[in-house]
Amino acid sequence: MSCAAGSVRPSIDRAVPALGGTVVLASLALTRLHDRRWQALTAFVGGNLVFYSAVGWCPASLVMRRLGMEQSTPCAKP
């Protein structure tokens, strides 16, 4: 849940897992329809998601930052 009720722009913190999940589902579909080697893409994305959760950045987040997306900020407690 977001603190800013009118916040429309997605943050990097939410976009990275969404992108990762989308690519994982697409690679699983490609594995099923075409070739088992697409599972390597699933492993790569999974590794990047683990890396992102541990360190706070991954190649996708760097690209998103260059494209102008902002990192989310924690909500101030009243």
Secondary structure by P-SEA (a helix, b strand, c coil): cccccccccccaaaaaaaaaaaaaaaaaaaaacccccaaaaaaaaaaaaaaaaaccccaaaaaaaaaccccccccccc
